Amino acid sequence: MTTKIVSIILAVAALVLAVSCTAGDIGKVPNIRTMNVSGSGKVTMVPDMAYISIGVRTEDAEVSAALNGNTTQALKISQALQEMGVEEKDIQTTNFNVYPMQNYDNEGKVIKTTYVVENTVYVTVRKLADLGTILDKTIKSGANSIYGISFDVNEEAKKAALDQARDLAIQDAKAKAEAIATSSGVSLGEIQGINVYSSGGVTPVYDSKYGLGGAMEAASAQVPVSAGTLIISFEASLTYEIK
């Protein structure tokens, strides 16, 4: 009787051990060796449009006179821009300030108060070839500050360049993976992961021949401005199984 009980206990123990081993095998995750590589892609483009901020600043002892003078100059500038083909929707007021400016004597008393009016418009220039002429005309029309000139490309061209830069980044990463695999004596398996991202968007590169500070040079000659080039960059990271 005792022998039968011992035999039953041993059989049950063996069954439990077998089940445990099988369950352990089911839960195991295969050890996959991987290799990570990264690549970059760049596309150089020539800008075809620009953005500029044009400001009018007037000052007068009477606030109404300062406002009227500023309005007159701003209207002249807007009219000049539209005469040169800039659409009204591409002329947007971005800043308008009115404030007093006081002068003091040696004792700290106010001896004079004048009123300053500042009006800044943001202009989109869609024909880049006209930019120099536009700057020249706006200065002649009464603009006394031009700043924040930046260059860009139209959305359709930009999207195509982004797609091209992304493809170049992936191709670069693939080429690096193949070279590393050959040098290391391993074979590439399936791609396990892909990550692509823009590495800074559009980066301007200016020609050093001209400086943008020339925007306020003598209005008698067309203002020299060089758009330079734009670089669109993309990065790609690939994870390969290696065998």
C-alpha positions as CSV (number, residue, x, y, z in Angstrom):
1,M,0.0,0.0,0.0
2,T,2.8,2.4,1.0
3,T,4.6,1.5,-2.3
4,K,1.6,2.4,-4.4
5,I,1.2,5.8,-2.6
6,V,4.9,6.6,-3.2
7,S,4.6,5.7,-6.9
8,I,1.5,7.9,-7.3
9,I,3.3,10.9,-5.6
10,L,6.4,10.4,-7.9
11,A,4.2,10.3,-11.0
12,V,2.3,13.5,-10.0
13,A,5.7,15.2,-9.3
14,A,7.0,14.2,-12.7
15,L,3.8,15.5,-14.4
16,V,4.0,18.9,-12.6
17,L,7.7,19.2,-13.6
18,A,6.9,18.4,-17.2
19,V,4.1,21.0,-17.3
20,S,6.3,23.6,-15.6
21,C,9.0,23.1,-18.2
22,T,6.6,23.3,-21.1
23,A,5.0,26.6,-19.7
24,G,8.5,28.0,-19.2
25,D,9.3,27.3,-22.9
26,I,6.1,28.9,-24.0
27,G,6.8,32.2,-22.1
28,K,10.4,32.5,-23.5
29,V,11.0,35.3,-26.1
30,P,13.5,34.5,-28.8
31,N,16.7,36.5,-28.5
32,I,16.8,38.7,-31.7
33,R,20.1,40.4,-32.4
34,T,19.7,43.9,-33.9
35,M,21.7,46.7,-35.3
36,N,20.7,50.4,-35.3
37,V,21.8,52.7,-38.1
38,S,21.0,56.3,-38.9
39,G,21.1,58.3,-42.1
40,S,20.6,61.9,-43.2
41,G,19.2,63.5,-46.3
42,K,19.5,67.1,-47.5
43,V,17.9,69.0,-50.4
44,T,19.0,72.5,-51.4
45,M,16.5,74.9,-52.9
46,V,16.5,78.4,-54.2
47,P,13.9,80.6,-52.5
48,D,11.0,81.9,-54.5
49,M,9.3,84.1,-52.0
50,A,10.1,86.4,-49.0
51,Y,8.6,87.9,-45.9
52,I,9.5,91.4,-44.7
53,S,8.4,93.6,-41.8
54,I,8.0,97.3,-42.8
55,G,7.6,99.9,-40.1
56,V,6.4,103.5,-40.0
57,R,7.3,105.7,-37.0
58,T,5.9,109.2,-36.5
59,E,6.4,111.7,-33.7
60,D,4.5,114.9,-32.9
61,A,3.6,117.1,-30.0
62,E,-0.1,116.3,-30.7
63,V,-1.2,112.7,-30.6
64,S,-3.8,113.4,-33.3
65,A,-1.1,114.8,-35.6
66,A,1.2,111.8,-35.0
67,L,-1.6,109.4,-35.8
68,N,-2.7,111.3,-38.9
69,G,0.9,111.5,-40.2
70,N,1.5,107.8,-39.5
71,T,-1.8,106.8,-41.3
72,T,-0.9,108.9,-44.3
73,Q,2.6,107.3,-44.6
74,A,1.1,103.8,-44.0
75,L,-1.5,104.3,-46.8
76,K,1.2,105.5,-49.2
77,I,3.2,102.4,-48.5
78,S,0.3,100.0,-48.9
79,Q,-0.7,101.7,-52.2
80,A,2.9,101.5,-53.5
81,L,3.0,97.8,-52.5
82,Q,-0.3,97.0,-54.3
83,E,0.9,99.0,-57.4
84,M,3.9,96.6,-57.5
85,G,1.6,93.6,-57.6
86,V,1.5,92.7,-53.8
87,E,-2.0,91.6,-53.0
88,E,-3.9,93.2,-50.2
89,K,-4.2,89.9,-48.3
90,D,-0.4,89.7,-48.2
91,I,-0.2,93.0,-46.3
92,Q,-1.0,92.5,-42.6
93,T,-0.7,94.9,-39.7
94,T,1.3,93.1,-37.0
95,N,2.0,95.9,-34.5
96,F,0.5,99.3,-33.7
97,N,1.7,101.3,-30.7
98,V,0.9,104.8,-29.5
99,Y,2.9,106.2,-26.5
100,P,4.1,109.4,-25.0
101,M,7.8,110.2,-24.9
102,Q,8.9,112.8,-22.2
103,N,12.0,114.9,-21.9
104,Y,13.2,116.0,-18.4
105,D,15.3,118.8,-17.1
106,N,18.2,118.5,-14.7
107,E,15.7,118.5,-11.8
108,G,13.7,115.7,-13.2
109,K,10.7,117.8,-14.3
110,V,9.0,117.1,-17.5
111,I,9.8,119.9,-20.0
112,K,8.4,118.4,-23.2
113,T,6.0,115.6,-24.1
114,T,5.7,114.2,-27.6
115,Y,3.7,111.3,-28.9
116,V,5.1,108.4,-30.9
117,V,3.1,106.2,-33.2
118,E,4.5,103.0,-34.6
119,N,2.9,100.9,-37.2
120,T,4.4,97.7,-38.6
121,V,3.0,95.6,-41.4
122,Y,4.1,92.1,-42.4
123,V,4.4,91.7,-46.2
124,T,4.5,88.5,-48.2
125,V,6.5,88.9,-51.4
126,R,5.5,86.1,-53.8
127,K,7.7,87.3,-56.7
128,L,11.2,87.3,-55.3
129,A,12.7,89.1,-58.3
130,D,10.7,92.2,-57.2
131,L,12.0,92.3,-53.6
132,G,14.8,94.8,-54.2
133,T,12.4,97.2,-56.0
134,I,9.7,96.7,-53.3
135,L,12.2,97.7,-50.6
136,D,13.3,100.7,-52.6
137,K,9.7,101.9,-53.2
138,T,8.6,101.4,-49.7
139,I,11.5,103.5,-48.4
140,K,10.6,106.2,-50.8
141,S,7.0,106.0,-49.7
142,G,7.8,106.8,-46.1
143,A,9.0,103.5,-44.4
144,N,11.6,104.3,-41.9
145,S,12.3,100.7,-40.7
146,I,12.6,97.5,-42.5
147,Y,13.7,94.3,-40.7
148,G,13.0,90.6,-40.3
149,I,13.6,89.7,-43.9
150,S,13.3,86.0,-44.3
151,F,13.1,83.7,-47.4
152,D,11.0,80.7,-48.2
153,V,9.6,78.4,-51.0
154,N,6.0,77.8,-51.9
155,E,4.2,75.0,-50.0
156,E,4.0,72.6,-53.0
157,A,7.7,72.8,-53.7
158,K,8.5,72.5,-50.0
159,K,6.5,69.3,-49.6
160,A,8.2,67.7,-52.6
161,A,11.6,68.7,-51.1
162,L,10.7,67.2,-47.7
163,D,9.6,63.9,-49.3
164,Q,12.9,63.8,-51.3
165,A,15.0,64.6,-48.2
166,R,13.2,61.8,-46.3
167,D,13.8,59.3,-49.0
168,L,17.5,60.3,-49.2
169,A,17.8,59.8,-45.4
170,I,16.4,56.3,-45.6
171,Q,18.6,55.4,-48.5
172,D,21.6,56.7,-46.6
173,A,20.7,54.6,-43.5
174,K,20.2,51.5,-45.7
175,A,23.6,51.9,-47.4
176,K,25.3,52.3,-44.0
177,A,23.6,49.2,-42.7
178,E,24.8,47.1,-45.7
179,A,28.4,48.4,-45.3
180,I,28.5,47.7,-41.6
181,A,27.0,44.2,-42.1
182,T,29.6,43.4,-44.8
183,S,32.5,44.7,-42.6
184,S,31.2,42.8,-39.6
185,G,30.5,39.5,-41.4
186,V,26.8,39.4,-40.5
187,S,23.7,39.3,-42.7
188,L,20.8,41.7,-42.5
189,G,17.4,40.4,-41.7
190,E,14.0,42.2,-41.7
191,I,13.8,45.8,-40.6
192,Q,12.4,45.8,-37.0
193,G,11.9,49.6,-36.6
194,I,11.9,52.8,-38.6
195,N,12.0,56.4,-37.3
196,V,12.2,59.4,-39.6
197,Y,12.0,63.1,-38.6
198,S,12.9,66.5,-39.8
199,S,16.1,67.7,-38.4
200,G,15.4,71.5,-38.3
201,G,13.1,72.2,-41.2
202,V,14.2,74.9,-43.6
203,T,17.6,76.4,-43.0
204,P,18.6,79.6,-44.8
205,V,22.2,79.9,-46.2
206,Y,23.0,83.4,-47.3
207,D,25.5,84.6,-49.9
208,S,28.1,86.7,-48.1
209,K,28.3,89.0,-51.1
210,Y,25.4,91.1,-49.8
211,G,24.2,91.9,-46.3
212,L,20.6,92.4,-45.3
213,G,21.6,95.6,-43.6
214,G,21.6,97.2,-47.0
215,A,17.9,97.5,-46.8
216,M,18.1,101.0,-45.5
217,E,20.8,102.3,-47.9
218,A,20.3,105.2,-50.2
219,A,16.8,105.0,-51.8
220,S,18.1,106.3,-55.1
221,A,19.3,102.8,-56.1
222,Q,17.6,99.4,-55.9
223,V,18.5,97.8,-52.6
224,P,20.9,94.8,-53.0
225,V,19.5,91.7,-51.3
226,S,20.7,88.1,-51.8
227,A,18.3,85.3,-51.0
228,G,21.0,82.6,-50.8
229,T,19.7,79.1,-50.7
230,L,17.5,77.0,-48.4
231,I,18.5,73.6,-47.0
232,I,15.8,71.1,-46.1
233,S,17.0,68.2,-43.9
234,F,15.7,64.9,-42.7
235,E,17.0,62.1,-40.5
236,A,16.2,58.4,-40.5
237,S,16.9,55.7,-37.9
238,L,16.6,52.0,-38.9
239,T,16.7,48.9,-36.7
240,Y,17.7,45.7,-38.5
241,E,17.7,42.1,-37.4
242,I,21.1,40.6,-37.9
243,K,21.9,36.9,-38.5
